[in-house]
Amino acid sequence: MTQKPHFDSLEDTANLIAQQRGEAGCFIITKHYDGSYSFGTSGMNGDAVRYGLNLGIYYSFIFEEMERTGREH
C-alpha cells in the first residue's frame, strides 16, 4: 500500500507540488467548511502571487461566461 505524504502546512504542500512538477513555485488556496479560506505559497514572491491571482480572476470570468453561454472560448 502506498503511504500518503504528511503535510504540516499548505506551504509544505505547495513546496511538494512545485518540486514534483519541476516548477519554480506554487500557491494553494483552500476553502474551509465554515466559508473561510487558507493560502500557502512556495517559491513565489509578492509579484508572482499577485500575477497568479490576477490570472485566476481573469479565468474565473471566462469560465463563468462559458457556463452561461454553453460555449468554449
N, C-alpha and C positions, 0 to 999 in steps of 0.2 A: 504494500500500500504506500502511495506517495504521501509524504508529510507536507502539509502546507507551511509556508514560511510564517514566522511570528513577526508581527509589526507592533512596535511600541508607539508609533505616531504616524500621522499622514505624511510627514516628511520622510520617514523610513520607507513608506510605500512608494512615494514619488521617486525616491532615490533608486529603489529596486527596479521600478518600471523603466526609468531612464537608462539604467545600466543594462537591463535585459534587452532593450530595444536598440542599444548603441546610440542613444540620443544625448544631446547636450544638457537637457533639463526636462522637467515635468512639473505640472501643477495639478492638484486634485481638489475638487470641491465635492463635499458630501452633504446630503440633506438628512437631518435627523427626523424622527417620527413626530417630534414636537414642533416642527416647522423651522427650527434653527439650522444654520449651516456651519460647516467647518472647512478650513482651507489649509493645504500644505503644499510646499514647494521644495524643489531640489534643483540646484544648478542654474537658477534664474535670478536676475537682478530685478529691480523695480520696473525698469523699462520693458524687459521681456515679459513680465507678468502683465503689465498694462496692455501691451500689444496683443498678447494671447487672449486676455479678457475681452478686448475690443473686437477681436476676430470672432470670438464666441458670440458676442452680442449681435454682430452683423449676421452671422449664420443663423441665429435664432429667428431673425426676421424672415430670412429666406425659407427656413423650414415652416414657419407659420404660414407664409404665402403658399407654399406647396400644399400644405394641408387644406387651406381654404379653397384653392382652385383645383386641386387634384392633379396639378401639372408639375412636372420636374423642370427645373431651371438649368 
